[in-house]
Amino acid sequence: MRPKLTPIRAIRANCVYCMGGQAREVAGCPSKDCALFRFRMGRNPNISPDRIRNFTQKTRSPVA
């Protein structure tokens, strides 16, 4: 069974494909005019790390 392909994961997969299947090369992508450039590392740059941290703290179940 495949893991769920979220939009961010799909963008990352596209970037890896674009760079010839070399995941390490995605960080050095020279195509700064590409619409997916800001999302290439598999993260949404529009969401702050604090917001992610707060969300994960709220959704975790308490340890018994």
PDB file of N, CA, C and O in Angstrom:
ATOM      1  N   MET A   1       0.836  -1.181   0.000  1.00  0.00           N
ATOM      2  CA  MET A   1       0.000   0.000   0.000  1.00  0.00           C
ATOM      3  C   MET A   1       0.886   1.252   0.000  1.00  0.00           C
ATOM      4  O   MET A   1       1.831   1.351   0.784  1.00  0.00           O
ATOM      5  N   ARG A   2       0.581   2.185  -0.865  1.00  0.00           N
ATOM      6  CA  ARG A   2       1.354   3.423  -0.971  1.00  0.00           C
ATOM      7  C   ARG A   2       0.945   4.413   0.113  1.00  0.00           C
ATOM      8  O   ARG A   2      -0.215   4.448   0.524  1.00  0.00           O
ATOM      9  N   PRO A   3       1.907   5.221   0.577  1.00  0.00           N
ATOM     10  CA  PRO A   3       1.525   6.290   1.508  1.00  0.00           C
ATOM     11  C   PRO A   3       0.696   7.340   0.764  1.00  0.00           C
ATOM     12  O   PRO A   3       0.808   7.484  -0.454  1.00  0.00           O
ATOM     13  N   LYS A   4      -0.123   8.058   1.499  1.00  0.00           N
ATOM     14  CA  LYS A   4      -0.973   9.085   0.894  1.00  0.00           C
ATOM     15  C   LYS A   4      -0.099  10.154   0.234  1.00  0.00           C
ATOM     16  O   LYS A   4       0.830  10.679   0.848  1.00  0.00           O
ATOM     17  N   LEU A   5      -0.408  10.462  -1.003  1.00  0.00           N
ATOM     18  CA  LEU A   5       0.359  11.458  -1.748  1.00  0.00           C
ATOM     19  C   LEU A   5      -0.302  12.819  -1.564  1.00  0.00           C
ATOM     20  O   LEU A   5      -1.269  13.154  -2.247  1.00  0.00           O
ATOM     21  N   THR A   6       0.232  13.588  -0.639  1.00  0.00           N
ATOM     22  CA  THR A   6      -0.269  14.929  -0.379  1.00  0.00           C
ATOM     23  C   THR A   6       0.250  15.873  -1.460  1.00  0.00           C
ATOM     24  O   THR A   6       1.175  15.511  -2.187  1.00  0.00           O
ATOM     25  N   PRO A   7      -0.314  17.065  -1.586  1.00  0.00           N
ATOM     26  CA  PRO A   7       0.192  18.006  -2.584  1.00  0.00           C
ATOM     27  C   PRO A   7       1.682  18.321  -2.400  1.00  0.00           C
ATOM     28  O   PRO A   7       2.423  18.418  -3.377  1.00  0.00           O
ATOM     29  N   ILE A   8       2.109  18.479  -1.162  1.00  0.00           N
ATOM     30  CA  ILE A   8       3.525  18.779  -0.916  1.00  0.00           C
ATOM     31  C   ILE A   8       4.414  17.608  -1.335  1.00  0.00           C
ATOM     32  O   ILE A   8       5.477  17.817  -1.920  1.00  0.00           O
ATOM     33  N   ARG A   9       3.989  16.381  -1.043  1.00  0.00           N
ATOM     34  CA  ARG A   9       4.763  15.202  -1.453  1.00  0.00           C
ATOM     35  C   ARG A   9       4.780  15.060  -2.968  1.00  0.00           C
ATOM     36  O   ARG A   9       5.786  14.640  -3.541  1.00  0.00           O
ATOM     37  N   ALA A  10       3.670  15.406  -3.623  1.00  0.00           N
ATOM     38  CA  ALA A  10       3.615  15.349  -5.082  1.00  0.00           C
ATOM     39  C   ALA A  10       4.582  16.361  -5.700  1.00  0.00           C
ATOM     40  O   ALA A  10       5.252  16.061  -6.689  1.00  0.00           O
ATOM     41  N   ILE A  11       4.651  17.543  -5.122  1.00  0.00           N
ATOM     42  CA  ILE A  11       5.592  18.566  -5.606  1.00  0.00           C
ATOM     43  C   ILE A  11       7.020  18.078  -5.426  1.00  0.00           C
ATOM     44  O   ILE A  11       7.843  18.212  -6.331  1.00  0.00           O
ATOM     45  N   ARG A  12       7.315  17.515  -4.265  1.00  0.00           N
ATOM     46  CA  ARG A  12       8.660  16.994  -4.001  1.00  0.00           C
ATOM     47  C   ARG A  12       9.013  15.899  -5.011  1.00  0.00           C
ATOM     48  O   ARG A  12      10.118  15.879  -5.553  1.00  0.00           O
ATOM     49  N   ALA A  13       8.073  14.995  -5.259  1.00  0.00           N
ATOM     50  CA  ALA A  13       8.317  13.923  -6.222  1.00  0.00           C
ATOM     51  C   ALA A  13       8.563  14.487  -7.618  1.00  0.00           C
ATOM     52  O   ALA A  13       9.420  13.984  -8.345  1.00  0.00           O
ATOM     53  N   ASN A  14       7.822  15.523  -7.999  1.00  0.00           N
ATOM     54  CA  ASN A  14       8.019  16.159  -9.291  1.00  0.00           C
ATOM     55  C   ASN A  14       9.413  16.782  -9.379  1.00  0.00           C
ATOM     56  O   ASN A  14      10.076  16.684 -10.411  1.00  0.00           O
ATOM     57  N   CYS A  15       9.851  17.419  -8.302  1.00  0.00           N
ATOM     58  CA  CYS A  15      11.171  18.058  -8.296  1.00  0.00           C
ATOM     59  C   CYS A  15      12.282  17.012  -8.390  1.00  0.00           C
ATOM     60  O   CYS A  15      13.269  17.220  -9.096  1.00  0.00           O
ATOM     61  N   VAL A  16      12.131  15.906  -7.694  1.00  0.00           N
ATOM     62  CA  VAL A  16      13.125  14.830  -7.778  1.00  0.00           C
ATOM     63  C   VAL A  16      13.169  14.293  -9.206  1.00  0.00           C
ATOM     64  O   VAL A  16      14.250  14.058  -9.745  1.00  0.00           O
ATOM     65  N   TYR A  17      12.015  14.099  -9.815  1.00  0.00           N
ATOM     66  CA  TYR A  17      11.954  13.639 -11.200  1.00  0.00           C
ATOM     67  C   TYR A  17      12.641  14.642 -12.130  1.00  0.00           C
ATOM     68  O   TYR A  17      13.408  14.257 -13.012  1.00  0.00           O
ATOM     69  N   CYS A  18      12.358  15.926 -11.926  1.00  0.00           N
ATOM     70  CA  CYS A  18      12.935  16.982 -12.755  1.00  0.00           C
ATOM     71  C   CYS A  18      14.462  17.007 -12.662  1.00  0.00           C
ATOM     72  O   CYS A  18      15.146  17.337 -13.630  1.00  0.00           O
ATOM     73  N   MET A  19      14.980  16.656 -11.495  1.00  0.00           N
ATOM     74  CA  MET A  19      16.433  16.673 -11.287  1.00  0.00           C
ATOM     75  C   MET A  19      17.062  15.311 -11.607  1.00  0.00           C
ATOM     76  O   MET A  19      18.135  14.983 -11.101  1.00  0.00           O
ATOM     77  N   GLY A  20      16.393  14.531 -12.442  1.00  0.00           N
ATOM     78  CA  GLY A  20      16.952  13.265 -12.910  1.00  0.00           C
ATOM     79  C   GLY A  20      16.916  12.164 -11.872  1.00  0.00           C
ATOM     80  O   GLY A  20      17.727  11.240 -11.923  1.00  0.00           O
ATOM     81  N   GLY A  21      15.986  12.247 -10.927  1.00  0.00           N
ATOM     82  CA  GLY A  21      15.862  11.210  -9.907  1.00  0.00           C
ATOM     83  C   GLY A  21      16.840  11.352  -8.750  1.00  0.00           C
ATOM     84  O   GLY A  21      16.918  10.467  -7.897  1.00  0.00           O
ATOM     85  N   GLN A  22      17.573  12.432  -8.708  1.00  0.00           N
ATOM     86  CA  GLN A  22      18.576  12.653  -7.664  1.00  0.00           C
ATOM     87  C   GLN A  22      18.017  13.599  -6.605  1.00  0.00           C
ATOM     88  O   GLN A  22      18.005  14.815  -6.798  1.00  0.00           O
ATOM     89  N   ALA A  23      17.555  13.041  -5.486  1.00  0.00           N
ATOM     90  CA  ALA A  23      16.930  13.839  -4.428  1.00  0.00           C
ATOM     91  C   ALA A  23      17.887  14.891  -3.863  1.00  0.00           C
ATOM     92  O   ALA A  23      17.457  15.979  -3.481  1.00  0.00           O
ATOM     93  N   ARG A  24      19.153  14.576  -3.812  1.00  0.00           N
ATOM     94  CA  ARG A  24      20.133  15.532  -3.268  1.00  0.00           C
ATOM     95  C   ARG A  24      20.283  16.773  -4.142  1.00  0.00           C
ATOM     96  O   ARG A  24      20.650  17.841  -3.651  1.00  0.00           O
ATOM     97  N   GLU A  25      20.005  16.636  -5.412  1.00  0.00           N
ATOM     98  CA  GLU A  25      20.161  17.751  -6.345  1.00  0.00           C
ATOM     99  C   GLU A  25      19.031  18.770  -6.253  1.00  0.00           C
ATOM    100  O   GLU A  25      19.175  19.890  -6.743  1.00  0.00           O
ATOM    101  N   VAL A  26      17.918  18.406  -5.638  1.00  0.00           N
ATOM    102  CA  VAL A  26      16.763  19.301  -5.557  1.00  0.00           C
ATOM    103  C   VAL A  26      17.112  20.578  -4.799  1.00  0.00           C
ATOM    104  O   VAL A  26      16.633  21.654  -5.158  1.00  0.00           O
ATOM    105  N   ALA A  27      17.922  20.481  -3.776  1.00  0.00           N
ATOM    106  CA  ALA A  27      18.304  21.661  -2.990  1.00  0.00           C
ATOM    107  C   ALA A  27      19.056  22.685  -3.845  1.00  0.00           C
ATOM    108  O   ALA A  27      18.969  23.885  -3.585  1.00  0.00           O
ATOM    109  N   GLY A  28      19.773  22.237  -4.834  1.00  0.00           N
ATOM    110  CA  GLY A  28      20.546  23.139  -5.688  1.00  0.00           C
ATOM    111  C   GLY A  28      19.858  23.463  -7.002  1.00  0.00           C
ATOM    112  O   GLY A  28      20.518  23.841  -7.970  1.00  0.00           O
ATOM    113  N   CYS A  29      18.556  23.322  -7.049  1.00  0.00           N
ATOM    114  CA  CYS A  29      17.797  23.567  -8.277  1.00  0.00           C
ATOM    115  C   CYS A  29      18.042  25.001  -8.779  1.00  0.00           C
ATOM    116  O   CYS A  29      17.892  25.958  -8.020  1.00  0.00           O
ATOM    117  N   PRO A  30      18.414  25.143 -10.048  1.00  0.00           N
ATOM    118  CA  PRO A  30      18.682  26.479 -10.587  1.00  0.00           C
ATOM    119  C   PRO A  30      17.436  27.181 -11.140  1.00  0.00           C
ATOM    120  O   PRO A  30      17.525  28.345 -11.534  1.00  0.00           O
ATOM    121  N   SER A  31      16.293  26.519 -11.181  1.00  0.00           N
ATOM    122  CA  SER A  31      15.078  27.071 -11.797  1.00  0.00           C
ATOM    123  C   SER A  31      14.278  27.920 -10.822  1.00  0.00           C
ATOM    124  O   SER A  31      13.198  27.523 -10.386  1.00  0.00           O
ATOM    125  N   LYS A  32      14.804  29.078 -10.483  1.00  0.00           N
ATOM    126  CA  LYS A  32      14.143  29.943  -9.510  1.00  0.00           C
ATOM    127  C   LYS A  32      12.835  30.535 -10.032  1.00  0.00           C
ATOM    128  O   LYS A  32      12.033  31.031  -9.241  1.00  0.00           O
ATOM    129  N   ASP A  33      12.603  30.493 -11.337  1.00  0.00           N
ATOM    130  CA  ASP A  33      11.356  30.997 -11.895  1.00  0.00           C
ATOM    131  C   ASP A  33      10.255  29.928 -11.940  1.00  0.00           C
ATOM    132  O   ASP A  33       9.139  30.216 -12.374  1.00  0.00           O
ATOM    133  N   CYS A  34      10.552  28.714 -11.501  1.00  0.00           N
ATOM    134  CA  CYS A  34       9.575  27.626 -11.455  1.00  0.00           C
ATOM    135  C   CYS A  34       8.529  27.928 -10.372  1.00  0.00           C
ATOM    136  O   CYS A  34       8.873  28.383  -9.281  1.00  0.00           O
ATOM    137  N   ALA A  35       7.257  27.672 -10.679  1.00  0.00           N
ATOM    138  CA  ALA A  35       6.175  27.933  -9.719  1.00  0.00           C
ATOM    139  C   ALA A  35       6.285  27.055  -8.473  1.00  0.00           C
ATOM    140  O   ALA A  35       5.748  27.413  -7.425  1.00  0.00           O
ATOM    141  N   LEU A  36       6.966  25.920  -8.564  1.00  0.00           N
ATOM    142  CA  LEU A  36       7.085  24.994  -7.443  1.00  0.00           C
ATOM    143  C   LEU A  36       8.379  25.184  -6.642  1.00  0.00           C
ATOM    144  O   LEU A  36       8.608  24.483  -5.657  1.00  0.00           O
ATOM    145  N   PHE A  37       9.209  26.118  -7.058  1.00  0.00           N
ATOM    146  CA  PHE A  37      10.541  26.279  -6.458  1.00  0.00           C
ATOM    147  C   PHE A  37      10.506  26.396  -4.940  1.00  0.00           C
ATOM    148  O   PHE A  37      11.304  25.747  -4.264  1.00  0.00           O
ATOM    149  N   ARG A  38       9.611  27.195  -4.389  1.00  0.00           N
ATOM    150  CA  ARG A  38       9.578  27.419  -2.940  1.00  0.00           C
ATOM    151  C   ARG A  38       9.152  26.177  -2.164  1.00  0.00           C
ATOM    152  O   ARG A  38       9.427  26.072  -0.969  1.00  0.00           O
ATOM    153  N   PHE A  39       8.485  25.236  -2.830  1.00  0.00           N
ATOM    154  CA  PHE A  39       7.956  24.039  -2.185  1.00  0.00           C
ATOM    155  C   PHE A  39       8.841  22.808  -2.415  1.00  0.00           C
ATOM    156  O   PHE A  39       8.519  21.724  -1.928  1.00  0.00           O
ATOM    157  N   ARG A  40       9.942  22.959  -3.144  1.00  0.00           N
ATOM    158  CA  ARG A  40      10.736  21.831  -3.621  1.00  0.00           C
ATOM    159  C   ARG A  40      11.315  20.943  -2.531  1.00  0.00           C
ATOM    160  O   ARG A  40      11.594  19.770  -2.780  1.00  0.00           O
ATOM    161  N   MET A  41      11.503  21.473  -1.330  1.00  0.00           N
ATOM    162  CA  MET A  41      12.125  20.691  -0.267  1.00  0.00           C
ATOM    163  C   MET A  41      11.105  19.889   0.554  1.00  0.00           C
ATOM    164  O   MET A  41      11.459  19.285   1.566  1.00  0.00           O
ATOM    165  N   GLY A  42       9.853  19.886   0.120  1.00  0.00           N
ATOM    166  CA  GLY A  42       8.832  19.102   0.800  1.00  0.00           C
ATOM    167  C   GLY A  42       8.222  19.802   1.992  1.00  0.00           C
ATOM    168  O   GLY A  42       7.636  19.156   2.860  1.00  0.00           O
ATOM    169  N   ARG A  43       8.351  21.105   2.045  1.00  0.00           N
ATOM    170  CA  ARG A  43       7.772  21.911   3.124  1.00  0.00           C
ATOM    171  C   ARG A  43       6.985  23.058   2.516  1.00  0.00           C
ATOM    172  O   ARG A  43       7.309  23.542   1.431  1.00  0.00           O
ATOM    173  N   ASN A  44       5.950  23.489   3.222  1.00  0.00           N
ATOM    174  CA  ASN A  44       5.174  24.636   2.791  1.00  0.00           C
ATOM    175  C   ASN A  44       5.793  25.876   3.427  1.00  0.00           C
ATOM    176  O   ASN A  44       5.734  26.025   4.647  1.00  0.00           O
ATOM    177  N   PRO A  45       6.383  26.768   2.638  1.00  0.00           N
ATOM    178  CA  PRO A  45       7.046  27.943   3.202  1.00  0.00           C
ATOM    179  C   PRO A  45       6.077  28.971   3.778  1.00  0.00           C
ATOM    180  O   PRO A  45       6.505  29.922   4.432  1.00  0.00           O
ATOM    181  N   ASN A  46       4.788  28.794   3.545  1.00  0.00           N
ATOM    182  CA  ASN A  46       3.788  29.737   4.037  1.00  0.00           C
ATOM    183  C   ASN A  46       3.335  29.434   5.462  1.00  0.00           C
ATOM    184  O   ASN A  46       2.610  30.226   6.064  1.00  0.00           O
ATOM    185  N   ILE A  47       3.753  28.306   5.999  1.00  0.00           N
ATOM    186  CA  ILE A  47       3.375  27.920   7.358  1.00  0.00           C
ATOM    187  C   ILE A  47       4.604  28.049   8.252  1.00  0.00           C
ATOM    188  O   ILE A  47       5.658  27.481   7.967  1.00  0.00           O
ATOM    189  N   SER A  48       4.451  28.806   9.337  1.00  0.00           N
ATOM    190  CA  SER A  48       5.589  29.019  10.237  1.00  0.00           C
ATOM    191  C   SER A  48       5.833  27.769  11.085  1.00  0.00           C
ATOM    192  O   SER A  48       4.896  27.022  11.369  1.00  0.00           O
ATOM    193  N   PRO A  49       7.075  27.538  11.488  1.00  0.00           N
ATOM    194  CA  PRO A  49       7.385  26.388  12.350  1.00  0.00           C
ATOM    195  C   PRO A  49       6.612  26.419  13.665  1.00  0.00           C
ATOM    196  O   PRO A  49       6.265  25.363  14.194  1.00  0.00           O
ATOM    197  N   ASP A  50       6.333  27.610  14.205  1.00  0.00           N
ATOM    198  CA  ASP A  50       5.569  27.714  15.448  1.00  0.00           C
ATOM    199  C   ASP A  50       4.144  27.203  15.253  1.00  0.00           C
ATOM    200  O   ASP A  50       3.585  26.550  16.135  1.00  0.00           O
ATOM    201  N   ARG A  51       3.569  27.499  14.112  1.00  0.00           N
ATOM    202  CA  ARG A  51       2.204  27.052  13.836  1.00  0.00           C
ATOM    203  C   ARG A  51       2.142  25.529  13.727  1.00  0.00           C
ATOM    204  O   ARG A  51       1.190  24.908  14.200  1.00  0.00           O
ATOM    205  N   ILE A  52       3.147  24.935  13.112  1.00  0.00           N
ATOM    206  CA  ILE A  52       3.210  23.474  12.997  1.00  0.00           C
ATOM    207  C   ILE A  52       3.366  22.863  14.383  1.00  0.00           C
ATOM    208  O   ILE A  52       2.693  21.886  14.712  1.00  0.00           O
ATOM    209  N   ARG A  53       4.238  23.426  15.186  1.00  0.00           N
ATOM    210  CA  ARG A  53       4.487  22.908  16.534  1.00  0.00           C
ATOM    211  C   ARG A  53       3.216  22.977  17.379  1.00  0.00           C
ATOM    212  O   ARG A  53       2.899  22.024  18.091  1.00  0.00           O
ATOM    213  N   ASN A  54       2.488  24.083  17.312  1.00  0.00           N
ATOM    214  CA  ASN A  54       1.252  24.231  18.069  1.00  0.00           C
ATOM    215  C   ASN A  54       0.196  23.234  17.604  1.00  0.00           C
ATOM    216  O   ASN A  54      -0.529  22.671  18.424  1.00  0.00           O
ATOM    217  N   PHE A  55       0.106  23.014  16.303  1.00  0.00           N
ATOM    218  CA  PHE A  55      -0.871  22.077  15.766  1.00  0.00           C
ATOM    219  C   PHE A  55      -0.582  20.655  16.237  1.00  0.00           C
ATOM    220  O   PHE A  55      -1.500  19.936  16.631  1.00  0.00           O
ATOM    221  N   THR A  56       0.683  20.245  16.199  1.00  0.00           N
ATOM    222  CA  THR A  56       1.011  18.878  16.604  1.00  0.00           C
ATOM    223  C   THR A  56       0.809  18.685  18.097  1.00  0.00           C
ATOM    224  O   THR A  56       0.453  17.588  18.528  1.00  0.00           O
ATOM    225  N   GLN A  57       1.023  19.711  18.892  1.00  0.00           N
ATOM    226  CA  GLN A  57       0.790  19.590  20.331  1.00  0.00           C
ATOM    227  C   GLN A  57      -0.700  19.432  20.627  1.00  0.00           C
ATOM    228  O   GLN A  57      -1.072  18.706  21.550  1.00  0.00           O
ATOM    229  N   LYS A  58      -1.546  20.095  19.865  1.00  0.00           N
ATOM    230  CA  LYS A  58      -2.993  20.007  20.081  1.00  0.00           C
ATOM    231  C   LYS A  58      -3.555  18.669  19.638  1.00  0.00           C
ATOM    232  O   LYS A  58      -4.508  18.174  20.240  1.00  0.00           O
ATOM    233  N   THR A  59      -2.984  18.071  18.594  1.00  0.00           N
ATOM    234  CA  THR A  59      -3.545  16.855  18.029  1.00  0.00           C
ATOM    235  C   THR A  59      -3.005  15.592  18.679  1.00  0.00           C
ATOM    236  O   THR A  59      -3.595  14.527  18.498  1.00  0.00           O
ATOM    237  N   ARG A  60      -1.945  15.659  19.403  1.00  0.00           N
ATOM    238  CA  ARG A  60      -1.405  14.459  20.068  1.00  0.00           C
ATOM    239  C   ARG A  60      -2.292  14.062  21.232  1.00  0.00           C
ATOM    240  O   ARG A  60      -2.794  14.906  21.974  1.00  0.00           O
ATOM    241  N   SER A  61      -2.467  12.782  21.370  1.00  0.00           N
ATOM    242  CA  SER A  61      -3.282  12.316  22.498  1.00  0.00           C
ATOM    243  C   SER A  61      -2.417  12.295  23.750  1.00  0.00           C
ATOM    244  O   SER A  61      -1.220  12.017  23.675  1.00  0.00           O
ATOM    245  N   PRO A  62      -3.015  12.586  24.894  1.00  0.00           N
ATOM    246  CA  PRO A  62      -2.240  12.592  26.136  1.00  0.00           C
ATOM    247  C   PRO A  62      -1.764  11.177  26.495  1.00  0.00           C
ATOM    248  O   PRO A  62      -2.458  10.185  26.268  1.00  0.00           O
ATOM    249  N   VAL A  63      -0.588  11.128  27.048  1.00  0.00           N
ATOM    250  CA  VAL A  63      -0.009   9.856  27.460  1.00  0.00           C
ATOM    251  C   VAL A  63      -0.630   9.447  28.776  1.00  0.00           C
ATOM    252  O   VAL A  63      -0.692  10.235  29.720  1.00  0.00           O
ATOM    253  N   ALA A  64      -1.088   8.212  28.833  1.00  0.00           N
ATOM    254  CA  ALA A  64      -1.765   7.741  30.051  1.00  0.00           C
ATOM    255  C   ALA A  64      -0.804   7.308  31.117  1.00  0.00           C
ATOM    256  O   ALA A  64      -1.225   6.889  32.195  1.00  0.00           O
TER     257      ALA A  64
END
